[in-house]
């Protein structure tokens, strides 16, 4: 055997030994994995997992059945991702606050691609801190108190357009919250590409919870095309502002500041993300509020009386006939109705995080890369925390809930920065709705529809008419 053959055999044997040890190391569990089991639960069908079970039924049933069978920590597989679900206030605090650095904010692949990887939702560290500061600059009370009268105009116009006809409450509320979102993002001036943006957004939202299969004809494929067009619309808007050298205090102006150094892609991703966060969830809350008020006449009477007192104060000499920020602070009963609706309806059943390394929790392994979902709905419907949890009772919020037990806007550094704006637009609309109109639900169907949000059946059809004073 010549030297070259011997050298080749030595090289081959060394390579095979290296490959064997590499594969052994790759497939062998780590020390932590050897000691700790995965949480109990099932992963469902390959790839699909238990997505359809979650989104096709009452989420209370899905989560409660899992919790009853497996306990407060269990595994599942939804939207293409292996997940660990946790359903106690202590666990939610562990993931969102005390050990937040071990769990990065994330979404399933379909949502991440639709919103854009530069959006605030997908980042930790300095970039997230910077973006959150910019968003808060536009959404803190000191900023939004100056647009109360503009939101009031949008609310009054919306309600007037409903008069005398049967409307789908959820769809109308989506239009209202979309217009408020555009106001907060683009300012008071007429937004040139409003209708194009709205059209693209509606296509995008239809694919929001679809499986990420990017083939022609699928919802995801249509959504991604709309996503691309949305980015082009925002690029034109940025170009127009720069050419006109407009200096605005709205959210877009906050993102465009010279000192911020954001790219157009970063701005576009975050604007699209904010629209998503600001619109459907708030519209869902408003829809549930109308249903609960209609079903609880004594609560509706208390809210109406509170709002009429504000009207009366203006008739008796208040120099400002429009609603003000100060007026919205005189609505404690209405505010408790909002809180109780957020609790009972739990529009956001959970939030997504991803383990950045293997994490131990209560004797179980949460593997690196797995999604972790704190279940807000389970916490809000726990009888140990909220007695008789299915009952709509705003008076329970006369006493502040215990820490980490009421988290409708999340918790920690990634809690929703737009919650003050959401509360404001709800209060403004309820003021005019209860003082100027009466409404009744149409039809006898009292069911609930699912996917992605739990909503009254058919979006709660109602008929609205003006009060005769």
N, C-alpha and C positions, 0 to 999 in steps of 0.2 A: 504494500500500500504506500503510495507516494505521500510526500509532505502535504500537498494541497488537499488530498482526501482526508488525511488525519485532522488537518486544521478545520475542514468543513464539518467533520463529525463532532469535534470538540465544540465548535461554534453552535451547531444544531442542538447538541445535548444541553449546553448552557442556556440557550434560548428556551428550550422546552421546560427546563427546570424553573426558569424565571417566569414563564407563562403559567405554569402550574401553581406557583406560589402566589402570583398575582390574582389568578382566578379563585384560589382558595381564600385569599384575603378578601376579595370582592364579595364572594357568596357566603362567607362565614359571618355570623352575627358578631357585632361588637360586644365588648364586655357588658355594656349597659343592656344591649338587646338580649344577651344570654340570660341575664338576671330577671328582666322585666317582661311581662306578657303585654300584648296589645289589649286595649279595652275590649270588653265583650261586644257582640253585635254581629251583623251580617253586612256583606258588601253587595248583595243583590246580583243582578245580571252583569256579565262582562261589559265594561265600558259604560253602559247605561246606568248600572248600579240601581239605586232606588229613587231616581229622579222623578219618574212618573208617579210613584206612590206619594211622594212629598207634594207635588204640585197639582195633583188631581183630586185632593180631598182636603178636609178640614185639617190644617196644620196642627191644631190641638190634638187631634186623634193620632196623627203620625208620631208626634213628639211624645205624647203621654203614653202611648203603647210601648214605645221604645224605652222610656224611662222606667215604666212599671216592670218591664221584663229584665232590663239590664242594669238599672240604677242611674245615677246622675252623670255618669261618664260612659259613652258607648261609641262604637265606630259604625260608619255607614259609607256610602259612595254615591255622590250626587254630582250632576253636571260634569261628569268625566273626572272627578277628583276623589281620592280616598280621604275621608274626613273623620275627625274625632269631634263629637258633639258633647258639650258640657252644659249643665242645666241648673247650677246653683249660683247664688250671689258670690260666694267665696271663689268659685272657679272662674267666674267672669272677671272678678277683680284680679285674680292671678294672671289671666291672659292679657287683660286690657290695661292694667295699671302696674301692679307690683313687679311683674316679669314681662312687661311689654316689649323689652328689647329682644326677647327670645321668639317673638311672634310678629312677623312683618305683616302689614296690611296687604291684602290681596283679594282677588276675585277669581272665579273660574276663567278658563282661557277665553271663552266666548265674550264675556264682559270686558276682559282686559283688552282684547283686540278692538272692541267697539268703542270703548272710552278713550283708549290711547295710553301707551305705557308711561307717558310723561305726566299723567294726571296725579293729583295730590294723593289719591286713594292708594297708590301702589308704592309709596316711598316712606322711608324713615330718615332720621338724621337731619343734616343741615338743609337739604333740599326741601324736605317736608316742612321743617320749621319756617323756612323762608316763604313757602307758598301759603301756609296757614296764616302767617302774619299778613300777607297781602289780601287774602280772602276776608279775614277778620276786619281789616281796615275798611272794607266796603260794607260789612254786615253787622258791625257792632252798633249798639243803640245810638251812639253819638253820630253815626252816619245815616242810619235808616230813619231816624226820627224826622229828617228833612223831606222824606218822600211819603209821609203818611197821607197827605192830601192827594197825592198822585195815585196811591193805592186805592184810596177812597173813590176816586173817579172811575178807576177800572172796575171796582166792585159794584158801584151803582149802575154803570153801563151794562155789566153782565146780568145783574138781577132784572133790569128793565127789559132785556132781550128775552127773558124767560116768561114774561107775563102772558097769562092766558093760554098757554100751550103746555102739553106734556113734554117734559124734558128728561133726558138721561142725566141724572145728577152728577155721576162720576165724569162723564164726558164734558159737561159744562164746567165742572170744577177744574178739569185739566186745562181747559182753555183759559180760565181765570188765572190759575197759578202759573201757566206758561207766560201770560202777559206780564204778570208781576215779576217773573224771573227775567224776562227781557228788559223790563224797567230797571231792575237792580244791576243787570250786567252792562247794558248799553246806554242807560240814562234816559232822560225824558224825551229827547228828540225822536222823531219818527224814525224807526229802524228801516233802512232802505230795503233790506233783503228779508224782512219779517216773514212773508208768505213762503218764500223758497226755503228758509230755515225751518219753518214749521212743517212743511211737507216732508223734508228730508228726515226731520226728527221723528215724525210719526212712523215712517218706514223703519227707522233704526230701532225704535222701541218695540216694534213687533217681533224683532229677532233677538231681543235682549236676553230672553231666557231659553233660546233655542240651542240645540246641540251644535257645536262648532264644526259643521260640515259645509265647506265652502264650495258647493257644486251649484251650477246654474239651476234656478228654480226653487232652491231652498230659501227659507226665511233668513238664514245666516248670510247667504250670498247677497241677497237683496239689501240686507242691513249694512253689509260692508261697502256696497256701492254707494248707499246713502251717506255712510260715514265719510267716504272720500269727498263727496260733493259738499258736505257740511264744512269740511276743512277748507275747501276752495272758497266757500262763501265767507268764512271768517278771515281768510287771507285777503280778500277784496276789502273787507271792512277795515282791517288793519292798515292796508295801503291808503284807503281814503282818509283815515284819521291822520296818518303821517303827512300826507300831502297838504291837508288843511291845517296841520299843526295844531290840532285840537287837544286841549289839556282838560281832561275830565276827572271827576272824583268817583265815577262808577267803578264796577269791578274790572271792566276792560281797561279803563284808565289806570287802575292800580297795577295791573299786570304789565302795562306798556311803559311804565316809568323807566327813564334812562338808567337809573341807578340799579334797577332790578336785574337787568341782563338776561331776561328770558328770551328764548328763541320763539319764532312764530309757531313752531310745532308745539312747544310747551304751552304757549298761550292757548292755542286751539284745543289741545287735549283737555286743559283745565276748564275752559269755557263749556265744552260739551259735557264734561263731568259734573259741573255745577248745575247745568240745566237738568240733568238726570236726577241729581240729588234734590233739587228744589221743586220739582214738578209733581210727579206721580204720587209720592208719599204724602205731600200736603193735600193733594186732591182727594186721596183716599181718606185721610183724617176728616176732611170737611164732609165727605159723603156719609161717613159713619155718624158724625155729629148730628146731621139732619135726621137720620134714622132714629138715633137714641132720643133726641128731643121730641120727635113725633110720638114715640112710644112711652115717654115719661112726661105727661102733661104738667105735673107739679114742677119739674125741673125747668121745662120750657117757660112756665109762668114766672119763675124766679129770675131766669136769664132776661126775659122780656122786661120785667120790672126794673132790673138793674140798668138795662140799656135805655129805657125810657127816662130814667132819672138824669142821664147824661143829656138827652135831647131837651128835657125840661130846663136844665141849667143853662143851656144856650139860649133858649127862648126867653129866659128871665134876665138877659143882659150880658151874657158872655159875648165879648166883642168878636170872637172867632167862631163863625158858624160852621167851620169845617172841624172834623175830628183832629185832635192833636195827640202827640205822644203822651202828654199828661192825662188825656182822657182814657187812654188804653190802660193806664195804671189804676183806674177806678172801676175795674171789671173783675173783682175777685171770684165771683160766682161763675162767670163765663170762663175764666181761666181754669177753674177746677173742673168744669165740663170738658175742656180740652185735655187736661191731664188724665181724667178718667177714661176718655175716649182713647187716648194713646195707650193706656194700660189694657183696657178690655180688647180693643181691636188689634193692638200690637202689630201695626202695619209692617214693621221690619221684624220678622220673626227671629232673625239672627244676623250676625255680621261675620265676615270672613277674615281669618288670619292664617298665616302659614308658619309652621315651626322652622326656624333658621338653623336649628341643630336638634339632635335627639334630646327630648325633654321628659323628665319623670314627673308624673302627677298622680298622687294618691295610689302609688304602687303600680301604675301602668306606664307603658312607653308610648309617647307621642313621637313617631319617627320624623326625622328631618324631611321637609318637603310636603308633609301631610297638611291639609287644611284643618283648621281648628275653628269651630263655630260655637261661640257663646249663645245660648238660646234665650233671648230676651222674653219670648212668649211664655216659656215655662216658668221663668222667674215671676213674671207679671200675673200668672194664673196659679201661683202656688197658694193653697189655702192656709199654709202656715204663715205666709207673709201678708196676704190680703184675704181675710175671711169672706166666705161666700163669693169667690172670685168672679163667677159668671154674672153676678148682679151689677148693673150699672148704677153706681152710687157715688156721685161727685163729692159728697160730704166726707168721704174717707180721706180726702186731701186737705181737710181743715187742719190736720196734723201732718207735718212733713214726714214722708216715708223714711225708713231707716236707710243708711248709706248702702249703695249698690243693689237696692231692691227695686228701684224705678229708673230704668235706663233706656227710655225711648229714643234718645239721641246718641246712644253709645256711651262710652266712658273713657277717661284718660285723654292723652294728647290727640287721639284721632276721633274724638267725639265731634258731632256735626257742628261746624262753625256757623251754619245758617239757621240755627234753631230760633234765634230772636226774630229773624225775618219771617219764618214760618208762623210763629205765634202771632206776629203783628198782622199778617194778611188774613189769618183766620178770625181774629178779633174784629177787624174792620168789616169783613163781610158779614159776620154774625150780628154786628150792630145794626146794619141796614136791613138785614133779612128779618130780624125779630121785631124791629120797630115799624117797618113799612109794609111787611108782607105776612101772609099766612100761606101755608102749604099743606098738601095732603099727599100721601103715598098712593100711587095708582096700581091697582091689581092686588090680588090676594097672595101672591107668591112671596113668602117671607124667608126664602132660602138664602144661601150664601154661595157665591162662585169663587173659584180659586184659580191662581196662575196669572202673574206671580204673587199678586196681593190678594188677600181675602177681602171680598167686597160684597155688599148686598146684591142679591140676584138682579141681573139685568142692569146693573149700575144705579139702582134705586130710581125708578121712574116716579116723578112727582108732578103735581100741577100747582103753579104759583099764581096768587092773585093779590092785588093791593088791598090793604086794610082800609076800611071806610071809617075815618076818624070823625 
